Structures are given as C-alpha cells and as structure tokens.
Amino acid sequence: MQQAPVLMALFLPPALMFAAFGDVALAASLLPQIVVLALVISWTRAPVFRDGLRHIEALTAFALLFLIAGAGVVPPFVVLGFSPLDAVFEAASGITSTGLTVARDAEGWPASAHLFRGWIQWCGGFAIAFAGIAIFTGSRGASLAMAGSNFSERDRLSSVRAQARHLLVIYALLSLLAVAVCLVLIPGPVDAISIALAAVSTGGFAPRGDSLASYSSLAQGMVILICVLAAVSFLFYMLAWRDGVRTALSRSHVVATCGLLVGGCALYTAAFAISVTTDPAELYLHALNFLSAMTTAGFSTSDMPMAPLLLLILVVGMVIGADTGSTGGGIKISRVLLAHAMVRLSFLRTRVPASARTHLKDADGLVVTDRVIVVATIFGLYFVSLLVGWAVFLASGADPLGSLFEVASALSTVGLSSGVTAPDLAPHLKVTLIAAMYLGRLEFVALIVVLLPSTWNVRKG
C-alpha cells in the first residue's frame, strides 16, 4: 500500500471541504477511509516499490488502486440520496473521469457535492494515473502494456520520476489556467471551479442538468478549448518546456491530434448542416459537442442529434478519442496512427522487392515489436468489449444506435448520452456501463488481469 498517500489525497481534501461547508454527514462518510489510510501510512515505511516488479504485479496494483479509489468515494453519493447501485455508478463515472450520470436532481445538491464530483474527476483524470506511473518504474513490459499512462518508451532521456514531476507541474498549471478562465466566464465560483476541474480531466460532470447549455457561448467555447488542451499528450508540453516547441512537435502527435479534431469537427458540422440546419448558432453548439465527444470530455452544449449519420460520426470520434498520454480516453490517436502506419507498410511490402528493407516508424523512430502487440491487443479488446456491451443492451430491447452510442461513451470514458442512461435504466444495464467505464479507463488489460484467477495463484515457479 505504498500508494496510500495518493488515495489520501483523493479523500482528505473533500472531507475537509465538506466540513468547511458544514455538510457534516458528507464529511463523516469519508472519515473511515481516511482513518484506515492514516493507519496504513503510519505502518508503511518503504517509500517506493521494490525493484524488478513483475509485469502482472504492476498491472494488478494499478487496477486495484483505481478500484479501491472508486469504492472509497461511494459513501458520499449514498448520503446524497443515491441507491447503492446508483452510488457505485456515479462513483465509477467520477473516478474514471467519464461523466455519465444517473442523478435525479443534481442542481438541488449542496455546493460542496459539486466540488466533490469535480475533484474526484480531477484525480481520476491524472492523479490516480500519475500514481500508476510510479508503479511501473523498472518494469519495461508493464510500461508498454499501459502505454496510455506511461511515457517512458516515448522519452528515454529522463527518468520516470523526473517525467512524473514535470507532468504534475504541467497538470497543475493547466488546472490553474482552467480555474482562472472559468471564474471569469462562468457565474458562481462553485460552478466555475467544478467545471474547470472536470474540463482538465476531460471528465464532463457539471452542476447544471443541461451541462454547458445554459452558459454563454464564450464560456462554452473556452471550456471545450480547455478540454482540447487536456486531450493533447502531456508529452508535448513536457518536451516543449524542456527542449522547445519545434522538438515537441516533431516527437509528439500534437499536429495529427489537432488535425483529426479539426477534420472531424468539419465533417460533423457539414453533415449537421446538410441533414438538420445551417443556422450558425446551432452549428457552433454542435461543433462543440463533437469536440467534446472526441476529446472524451463529455460536456454537452445541446441535445444529441437523433439523425443516425450524426450519431455514428460522434461514435467514431468517441472510439478514436484523445491522444496517448492525455487525460482523455478512447483507443487513443497515437494507436490509431500506428495502426494506419501498419496498414500502409503492409501495402508497401506487396510492391517492393523481397530483398528490400522496410520498417515500421512512428514520431519517435522505429517501433518495437512489443508496442505493436500492445496496440493490437488494445484494438481487439476494445471492440470485443464494445460488441459485448452493445449485445447486452440489444438483448434488453434498447434502441440499437442509441445503445451503441451509450456503450461507446462509457468505454471511451466520454460521458455524453443519447438519453438511454437515466435513473430508471435497468440495473443490469447500469452494471454493464460501470464495467465499460472501468475497462476503458484501465486500458482493458489491467482490469482483466485482476479478474483472472491465475493472477492470485501464489504457487512459485
């Protein structure tokens, strides 16, 4: 439990905040977690994980950290009036920085509850993943398997710990920028801070039931811009800080990320103009919706369109998601680019002589075999999970396209809803979405490893 201080950072600040706001019951709901963690911290002397941490041990520790964190934030939602299952749903959505909600009347909550939701999304977006970086120190296999949370294979010039320190500073600075912008543009400090925390984590929880729809157009645009900044790989900011913008551009996928966001937004806006309306105000709102979907932020500026083509474009954007190393979810843009490079290389090899030497390359040079295996695994597990979740919804009589949208939103930790996710959703469908949120946030492999009986086989050999 060397990561107990990280979990303490998740529970202690909101408990103090609840107490400061006078919400005693909410503060008391976090007290047992804090007491247990305090005892663990006092008993734990080793500051770091032992050397030679096995691959399976690293993955298991990473997944358990998320699951424990998710379980620990359930009690405040029970105090807020959620049923046990709905409280688990809301907690999972928060800690995985998804933003799907089954709240019936969130606008009637105390102010501290909205700040709490923003805080757990902020932690889920980066702080818990940051703890995962430390888990993989010295384990190259684990680092590759969890490429969405570890930058070491992308930047071997500095240690994991040094990178982690830089990332923490960058994340804090981006968070402060988001808070400053939201305080200026969004009425009320509680709304502003909770939305800023959710935006930086590409989370999507908002104090109002209509998400961002009732705020000004400028506020909506700036919040989504913050989400775009958080959807860019933090490797870019780290390299720009240390080596300059030119080096950062050449060694990251920021250009491709921005290109895909702009291209996808243009395609979606054009399709919306053709099938619905050419009103500039409506086009602006729905363009922001697309950016929110592809960055996996989950904020909405208007209702989701019911036109099948538009929903399908949004689903594709959510599946692709943000870039590797960002707080966003989805398959990740860097993996999609690598898959595209693999396809191009396959066609190239059919045209060149057998003696020709061809290599698979990425922004950082030649791609190692382990990374190809990881990318193929993530693609396979993502689409199998998507099909299984969709099949469960279809078997329950849900709308086909709407249920596909919902499962993709949960699996990519987006949080947008076509209206299927609601307080009266069937319990087994809520469980399906909870599983999808954890699978997507834990990069599939980590959660599956925890659930495999062989993981807990203590036989030596």
Backbone torsions as a table, in degrees:
resi	resn	phi	psi	omega
1	MET	NA	40.6	176.5
2	GLN	-64.0	-15.4	-180.0
3	GLN	-93.1	11.1	178.0
4	ALA	-57.1	-39.5	177.0
5	PRO	-60.1	-33.2	178.2
6	VAL	-66.2	-43.8	177.3
7	LEU	-65.3	-35.2	176.8
8	MET	-61.5	-37.3	178.2
9	ALA	-66.3	-23.5	176.5
10	LEU	-77.2	-39.2	-172.6
11	PHE	-93.5	-38.9	-171.4
12	LEU	-67.4	-48.2	-179.3
13	PRO	-58.1	-46.3	178.3
14	PRO	-66.3	-31.0	177.6
15	ALA	-64.6	-43.8	176.4
16	LEU	-63.8	-38.0	179.0
17	MET	-65.8	-44.3	177.2
18	PHE	-57.4	-43.5	-179.9
19	ALA	-64.5	-40.4	-180.0
20	ALA	-64.7	-34.4	179.3
21	PHE	-82.5	-5.7	-179.4
22	GLY	82.5	12.8	179.0
23	ASP	-90.0	78.8	-171.2
24	VAL	-63.3	-43.1	-178.0
25	ALA	-62.3	-40.5	178.4
26	LEU	-66.5	-41.4	178.1
27	ALA	-63.3	-42.3	-179.1
28	ALA	-64.7	-28.6	-178.9
29	SER	-67.6	-18.9	178.5
30	LEU	-101.0	-7.4	-176.0
31	LEU	-62.6	-45.5	179.9
32	PRO	-58.8	-40.8	178.9
33	GLN	-61.3	-42.2	-177.8
34	ILE	-66.4	-41.4	180.0
35	VAL	-63.4	-46.2	179.9
36	VAL	-60.8	-46.0	-178.8
37	LEU	-65.5	-37.1	177.8
38	ALA	-61.7	-40.9	177.1
39	LEU	-65.6	-42.1	178.9
40	VAL	-62.2	-44.3	-180.0
41	ILE	-62.7	-40.2	-179.5
42	SER	-68.3	-27.3	-179.5
43	TRP	-90.0	-21.1	-175.6
44	THR	-91.9	121.0	-178.1
45	ARG	-104.9	-29.1	-176.3
46	ALA	-72.0	121.6	-175.2
47	PRO	-81.1	-17.0	-176.7
48	VAL	-137.9	167.1	176.5
49	PHE	-73.8	151.3	178.8
50	ARG	-65.0	156.8	178.2
51	ASP	-68.9	154.7	176.6
52	GLY	73.1	28.0	178.9
53	LEU	-57.6	123.9	-177.4
54	ARG	-67.8	154.2	-178.8
55	HIS	-53.0	-50.6	-175.4
56	ILE	-67.3	-32.2	178.6
57	GLU	-68.9	-40.2	179.4
58	ALA	-64.2	-45.2	179.9
59	LEU	-64.0	-42.0	-179.6
60	THR	-63.8	-44.2	179.6
61	ALA	-62.6	-40.9	-179.7
62	PHE	-62.5	-47.9	-178.5
63	ALA	-66.1	-42.0	-179.9
64	LEU	-63.6	-34.4	177.9
65	LEU	-59.5	-45.3	178.2
66	PHE	-65.8	-44.2	-177.5
67	LEU	-65.4	-40.1	177.8
68	ILE	-65.6	-42.1	178.5
69	ALA	-61.5	-43.2	179.4
70	GLY	-63.2	-40.2	178.8
71	ALA	-68.7	-35.0	-176.5
72	GLY	-68.9	-24.3	-179.4
73	VAL	-97.1	9.1	177.4
74	VAL	-69.9	-45.2	-173.7
75	PRO	-53.9	-42.1	178.7
76	PRO	-59.0	-32.9	178.9
77	PHE	-72.0	-31.9	173.8
78	VAL	-63.9	-42.6	177.6
79	VAL	-60.6	-33.5	179.8
80	LEU	-74.8	-4.6	175.6
81	GLY	107.8	5.7	177.9
82	PHE	-74.6	147.9	168.4
83	SER	-68.1	161.9	-179.3
84	PRO	-54.0	-45.2	-179.4
85	LEU	-66.1	-43.2	179.2
86	ASP	-65.6	-33.4	177.0
87	ALA	-66.3	-40.5	176.3
88	VAL	-63.8	-40.9	178.7
89	PHE	-60.1	-49.7	-177.5
90	GLU	-64.9	-38.6	178.4
91	ALA	-66.7	-42.7	178.1
92	ALA	-63.2	-41.5	178.5
93	SER	-63.7	-35.3	179.4
94	GLY	-72.8	-52.0	-173.9
95	ILE	-70.2	-25.2	175.8
96	THR	-89.2	4.4	-178.4
97	SER	52.2	47.3	179.2
98	THR	-93.3	-66.6	178.4
99	GLY	108.6	-4.4	170.8
100	LEU	-63.8	141.5	-176.1
101	THR	-139.1	148.5	173.8
102	VAL	-119.5	21.3	178.6
103	ALA	-67.8	139.5	-179.2
104	ARG	-88.2	-37.5	-176.3
105	ASP	-148.9	66.6	-176.4
106	ALA	-64.2	-28.6	-178.4
107	GLU	-66.8	-18.8	178.0
108	GLY	-89.8	1.8	179.8
109	TRP	-71.6	159.9	170.5
110	PRO	-66.7	155.3	-176.9
111	ALA	-57.4	-37.8	-177.2
112	SER	-62.5	-30.0	-179.4
113	ALA	-65.8	-38.2	177.9
114	HIS	-68.2	-39.4	176.4
115	LEU	-65.2	-35.0	177.5
116	PHE	-63.4	-45.5	179.1
117	ARG	-62.2	-41.6	177.4
118	GLY	-63.0	-38.2	-178.5
119	TRP	-66.2	-45.4	-178.5
120	ILE	-68.4	-30.4	174.3
121	GLN	-68.6	-40.0	177.7
122	TRP	-59.3	-43.9	178.4
123	CYS	-67.0	-42.0	179.2
124	GLY	-65.4	-32.7	-178.6
125	GLY	-69.9	-36.7	-177.5
126	PHE	-139.0	-49.2	-169.6
127	ALA	-58.5	-42.8	178.9
128	ILE	-70.2	-39.4	176.1
129	ALA	-65.5	-34.1	176.6
130	PHE	-61.7	-39.3	175.8
131	ALA	-63.1	-34.8	177.7
132	GLY	-62.9	-30.1	178.1
133	ILE	-61.4	-43.8	-179.3
134	ALA	-64.3	-32.4	-179.6
135	ILE	-61.0	-33.3	-173.4
136	PHE	-92.2	7.0	178.5
137	THR	-58.3	125.3	178.0
138	GLY	82.2	2.6	179.3
139	SER	-119.3	93.6	-175.8
140	ARG	-63.6	-39.5	-179.8
141	GLY	-62.9	-42.3	178.5
142	ALA	-66.2	-37.4	179.1
143	SER	-61.1	-42.0	179.3
144	LEU	-69.2	-40.4	-178.0
145	ALA	-64.5	-31.1	179.8
146	MET	-109.7	47.6	-174.4
147	ALA	-58.1	-22.3	178.9
148	GLY	-72.1	-13.6	-177.7
149	SER	-120.1	-3.3	-174.6
150	ASN	-130.9	134.8	-175.9
151	PHE	-104.6	3.3	-168.2
152	SER	-64.6	-34.6	179.5
153	GLU	-75.6	-13.5	178.7
154	ARG	-94.2	-16.6	-174.7
155	ASP	-151.5	88.1	-173.8
156	ARG	-86.8	3.2	-176.4
157	LEU	-79.5	-14.0	179.2
158	SER	-137.6	158.4	-177.3
159	SER	-72.8	164.0	178.3
160	VAL	-62.1	-40.6	-178.9
161	ARG	-65.6	-40.7	178.7
162	ALA	-64.4	-41.2	176.9
163	GLN	-61.2	-43.0	-177.8
164	ALA	-61.5	-40.4	178.0
165	ARG	-63.3	-43.5	178.4
166	HIS	-62.7	-42.4	-178.6
167	LEU	-64.0	-39.4	179.8
168	LEU	-64.0	-42.0	178.3
169	VAL	-64.1	-44.4	-179.6
170	ILE	-62.7	-43.7	-180.0
171	TYR	-63.5	-39.9	178.8
172	ALA	-65.1	-42.6	179.8
173	LEU	-64.7	-41.8	178.0
174	LEU	-64.7	-36.1	178.3
175	SER	-66.5	-43.5	178.2
176	LEU	-63.0	-40.4	176.4
177	LEU	-61.2	-44.4	179.8
178	ALA	-62.2	-43.5	179.6
179	VAL	-62.8	-43.8	-179.2
180	ALA	-61.6	-45.4	-179.5
181	VAL	-64.1	-45.7	-177.6
182	CYS	-67.7	-34.9	177.7
183	LEU	-63.0	-31.0	179.4
184	VAL	-78.3	-39.1	-169.5
185	LEU	-100.2	-21.1	-174.8
186	ILE	-110.1	126.9	-179.4
187	PRO	-64.7	133.1	176.0
188	GLY	88.3	124.7	-178.8
189	PRO	-64.1	-32.6	-179.8
190	VAL	-65.9	-49.1	176.8
191	ASP	-58.4	-45.2	-175.1
192	ALA	-62.9	-47.9	-176.2
193	ILE	-70.0	-42.3	-178.8
194	SER	-65.5	-38.6	178.0
195	ILE	-69.4	-39.2	178.7
196	ALA	-61.4	-44.9	179.1
197	LEU	-62.8	-40.9	179.4
198	ALA	-69.4	-34.7	-178.5
199	ALA	-67.7	-44.7	-179.5
200	VAL	-64.0	-33.3	178.8
201	SER	-88.8	6.5	-172.1
202	THR	45.2	48.0	-176.5
203	GLY	-89.2	-65.4	175.6
204	GLY	111.8	-10.1	174.5
205	PHE	-64.8	137.6	178.2
206	ALA	-138.0	149.4	-178.1
207	PRO	-66.3	-26.4	-176.9
208	ARG	-98.2	147.5	-177.3
209	GLY	-63.9	-24.2	179.6
210	ASP	-96.2	18.8	179.4
211	SER	61.6	-113.2	-178.5
212	LEU	-99.7	0.2	-169.0
213	ALA	-60.9	-32.3	-175.2
214	SER	-91.2	2.9	175.9
215	TYR	-90.9	170.8	-178.2
216	SER	-68.1	159.5	179.2
217	SER	-60.4	-39.4	178.9
218	LEU	-64.9	-42.4	178.7
219	ALA	-62.8	-43.2	178.2
220	GLN	-58.7	-47.2	-178.3
221	GLY	-63.9	-40.5	-178.4
222	MET	-70.5	-36.7	177.3
223	VAL	-63.6	-44.3	178.7
224	ILE	-66.3	-34.3	175.8
225	LEU	-62.1	-40.1	175.6
226	ILE	-60.9	-40.8	177.9
227	CYS	-62.3	-39.0	177.5
228	VAL	-63.4	-43.5	178.2
229	LEU	-61.4	-36.1	179.7
230	ALA	-77.9	-19.2	179.8
231	ALA	-83.9	-12.6	174.5
232	VAL	-78.1	142.7	179.7
233	SER	-57.0	133.3	177.1
234	PHE	-67.6	-14.3	172.5
235	LEU	-58.9	-37.9	179.6
236	PHE	-61.5	-47.2	-179.6
237	TYR	-65.3	-38.6	-179.0
238	MET	-64.9	-44.6	179.4
239	LEU	-69.4	-37.7	178.1
240	ALA	-62.7	-39.7	179.1
241	TRP	-64.8	-42.4	-172.8
242	ARG	-90.0	-41.6	-170.9
243	ASP	-117.6	-4.2	-179.7
244	GLY	102.3	158.8	-174.4
245	VAL	-66.0	-39.2	-177.4
246	ARG	-60.7	-45.6	177.5
247	THR	-63.7	-41.2	180.0
248	ALA	-61.8	-40.5	179.3
249	LEU	-65.3	-37.4	-176.7
250	SER	-77.2	-25.1	-174.7
251	ARG	-108.0	12.5	177.8
252	SER	-134.6	178.2	179.8
253	HIS	-106.7	25.8	-174.8
254	VAL	-64.5	-37.0	179.8
255	VAL	-65.6	-45.3	178.7
256	ALA	-65.9	-38.0	178.5
257	THR	-60.8	-50.1	179.7
258	CYS	-64.8	-38.2	178.8
259	GLY	-62.7	-43.2	179.0
260	LEU	-67.5	-38.9	177.7
261	LEU	-63.5	-45.3	-179.7
262	VAL	-68.2	-45.0	-179.8
263	GLY	-63.5	-44.5	178.4
264	GLY	-64.6	-39.5	179.0
265	CYS	-64.4	-41.5	179.0
266	ALA	-63.6	-42.4	179.2
267	LEU	-63.4	-46.1	-179.0
268	TYR	-64.7	-42.1	-179.7
269	THR	-64.9	-40.2	178.1
270	ALA	-63.9	-43.6	179.0
271	ALA	-64.5	-37.3	178.1
272	PHE	-66.4	-40.8	179.7
273	ALA	-64.0	-36.8	-178.5
274	ILE	-74.3	-41.0	-171.5
275	SER	-96.2	-19.2	-175.5
276	VAL	-124.1	-70.7	-175.5
277	THR	-158.3	156.7	175.5
278	THR	-105.7	10.3	178.9
279	ASP	-60.3	122.6	-176.1
280	PRO	-57.5	-39.1	-179.0
281	ALA	-63.9	-42.0	178.3
282	GLU	-67.9	-40.4	178.9
283	LEU	-61.8	-40.0	178.5
284	TYR	-61.8	-47.1	-178.4
285	LEU	-63.0	-41.0	-177.2
286	HIS	-79.2	-25.5	171.2
287	ALA	-63.8	-41.2	176.5
288	LEU	-64.1	-37.6	176.7
289	ASN	-59.7	-42.1	179.4
290	PHE	-64.3	-45.6	178.8
291	LEU	-60.7	-37.6	176.8
292	SER	-64.1	-37.3	179.5
293	ALA	-68.8	-46.9	-174.3
294	MET	-75.5	-30.5	173.4
295	THR	-78.1	-4.4	-177.4
296	THR	61.0	30.1	179.0
297	ALA	-74.7	-45.1	175.8
298	GLY	89.8	0.2	172.3
299	PHE	-72.0	151.2	175.4
300	SER	-129.2	142.5	177.9
301	THR	-105.3	-6.9	177.3
302	SER	-165.7	173.9	179.1
303	ASP	-66.0	150.0	176.6
304	MET	-67.0	137.7	179.4
305	PRO	-69.1	149.4	-179.7
306	MET	-94.5	-8.3	179.1
307	ALA	-62.7	127.1	-176.4
308	PRO	-55.2	-41.4	-178.3
309	LEU	-62.6	-41.7	-178.5
310	LEU	-67.8	-42.1	177.2
311	LEU	-62.8	-38.2	-179.3
312	LEU	-65.9	-40.2	177.7
313	ILE	-63.8	-40.5	177.2
314	LEU	-63.2	-40.1	178.5
315	VAL	-61.3	-44.6	179.2
316	VAL	-61.1	-43.8	177.6
317	GLY	-60.5	-42.0	179.5
318	MET	-67.1	-38.3	179.8
319	VAL	-64.2	-44.1	178.2
320	ILE	-64.5	-52.3	174.9
321	GLY	76.0	-158.7	-176.2
322	ALA	-88.5	-170.3	-178.5
323	ASP	-89.3	157.4	174.2
324	THR	-61.5	135.3	179.8
325	GLY	90.1	4.2	174.3
326	SER	-99.7	-176.8	175.7
327	THR	-88.2	-1.1	-177.6
328	GLY	-81.4	172.9	-179.4
329	GLY	-113.7	-149.8	-177.5
330	GLY	85.8	-177.9	176.3
331	ILE	-63.7	-32.5	177.4
332	LYS	97.3	137.2	-174.4
333	ILE	-62.3	-40.8	-178.8
334	SER	-61.5	-35.5	178.3
335	ARG	-71.6	-38.1	176.7
336	VAL	-63.4	-41.6	178.1
337	LEU	-64.0	-39.3	178.4
338	LEU	-66.8	-39.9	176.5
339	ALA	-62.5	-39.4	176.5
340	HIS	-63.1	-40.8	178.1
341	ALA	-65.0	-35.7	177.8
342	MET	-64.8	-41.5	178.3
343	VAL	-64.6	-45.6	178.7
344	ARG	-59.7	-42.8	179.8
345	LEU	-64.4	-38.7	178.6
346	SER	-61.3	-43.6	178.0
347	PHE	-68.9	-36.8	179.3
348	LEU	-62.2	-40.6	-177.5
349	ARG	-69.2	-16.7	174.9
350	THR	-78.5	-16.1	-175.3
351	ARG	-105.3	-18.5	-176.2
352	VAL	-96.5	159.6	177.4
353	PRO	-60.7	154.2	-178.0
354	ALA	-61.7	-26.4	-178.6
355	SER	-82.4	-9.4	-178.1
356	ALA	-70.2	145.1	179.6
357	ARG	-102.9	118.1	179.2
358	THR	-123.1	147.6	-175.8
359	HIS	-134.1	150.6	174.9
360	LEU	-87.6	121.3	-175.8
361	LYS	-122.9	154.8	176.9
362	ASP	-132.2	-174.7	-179.3
363	ALA	-59.5	-26.1	-176.8
364	ASP	-103.3	15.3	177.0
365	GLY	109.4	-152.1	-177.3
366	LEU	-66.4	143.0	-178.6
367	VAL	-96.1	127.4	-179.7
368	VAL	-78.5	158.1	-176.3
369	THR	-61.3	-39.4	-179.0
370	ASP	-56.9	-38.9	-178.1
371	ARG	-69.9	-36.1	176.4
372	VAL	-62.0	-42.2	179.7
373	ILE	-63.1	-42.8	180.0
374	VAL	-62.2	-45.6	-179.1
375	VAL	-62.1	-45.1	178.8
376	ALA	-62.0	-38.4	178.8
377	THR	-64.2	-45.7	-179.7
378	ILE	-62.4	-44.7	177.7
379	PHE	-58.3	-49.4	-178.3
380	GLY	-61.1	-47.9	-178.7
381	LEU	-66.9	-35.5	179.2
382	TYR	-62.4	-50.5	-174.3
383	PHE	-74.2	-30.2	173.3
384	VAL	-65.0	-44.5	178.4
385	SER	-62.8	-40.6	178.8
386	LEU	-62.4	-44.7	-178.8
387	LEU	-67.6	-40.1	179.9
388	VAL	-65.8	-46.8	178.7
389	GLY	-61.9	-41.5	179.0
390	TRP	-63.1	-41.8	-179.5
391	ALA	-61.8	-37.9	178.5
392	VAL	-62.6	-43.1	178.6
393	PHE	-66.3	-42.0	180.0
394	LEU	-64.1	-40.0	179.0
395	ALA	-64.8	-20.9	179.3
396	SER	-93.2	5.2	176.5
397	GLY	83.8	16.7	-179.6
398	ALA	-74.8	157.1	176.7
399	ASP	-58.7	130.2	-174.3
400	PRO	-57.8	-54.6	-176.2
401	LEU	-71.6	-39.0	178.1
402	GLY	-63.0	-40.0	-179.9
403	SER	-71.5	-35.6	174.3
404	LEU	-60.6	-43.6	178.3
405	PHE	-59.5	-44.1	-175.9
406	GLU	-67.0	-44.8	-179.1
407	VAL	-66.4	-41.3	177.3
408	ALA	-63.2	-38.5	179.0
409	SER	-63.1	-42.3	179.2
410	ALA	-70.8	-43.5	-175.6
411	LEU	-67.5	-31.7	178.1
412	SER	-93.9	8.3	-178.0
413	THR	50.5	50.7	-179.2
414	VAL	-91.6	-64.1	179.4
415	GLY	105.2	-8.6	174.2
416	LEU	-69.4	149.8	-179.2
417	SER	-134.9	142.0	175.5
418	SER	-89.2	4.7	-179.4
419	GLY	108.5	-5.5	-179.2
420	VAL	-73.4	-43.9	179.3
421	THR	-74.0	119.9	-176.5
422	ALA	-156.5	165.6	-179.8
423	PRO	-56.6	-31.6	-177.7
424	ASP	-92.4	12.4	175.7
425	LEU	-60.7	141.7	-177.6
426	ALA	-57.5	141.5	-176.9
427	PRO	-54.2	-42.7	-177.5
428	HIS	-68.4	-25.6	176.2
429	LEU	-76.4	-33.9	173.5
430	LYS	-63.1	-42.4	178.7
431	VAL	-62.3	-39.4	178.1
432	THR	-60.6	-43.7	179.6
433	LEU	-69.1	-36.2	176.2
434	ILE	-61.0	-46.0	178.7
435	ALA	-61.9	-40.5	179.6
436	ALA	-63.7	-40.4	-179.7
437	MET	-63.7	-43.8	179.5
438	TYR	-69.5	-40.5	178.2
439	LEU	-59.0	-47.2	-178.1
440	GLY	-65.7	-42.5	-177.3
441	ARG	-71.3	-32.3	-178.1
442	LEU	-93.0	16.5	176.1
443	GLU	57.2	30.7	171.4
444	PHE	66.2	-59.0	-172.4
445	VAL	-59.5	-44.6	-174.8
446	ALA	-62.6	-44.8	-178.8
447	LEU	-69.4	-39.1	179.4
448	ILE	-63.7	-39.8	178.5
449	VAL	-59.9	-42.1	179.4
450	VAL	-61.6	-36.7	-175.3
451	LEU	-82.5	-14.0	-179.0
452	LEU	-75.0	127.9	178.5
453	PRO	-57.3	-33.8	-177.7
454	SER	-63.3	-23.5	178.7
455	THR	-62.9	-33.4	-174.8
456	TRP	-97.4	9.7	175.9
457	ASN	-77.0	114.6	-174.1
458	VAL	-92.9	10.8	179.5
459	ARG	-63.4	142.2	180.0
460	LYS	-85.1	155.2	178.0
461	GLY	147.2	NA	NA
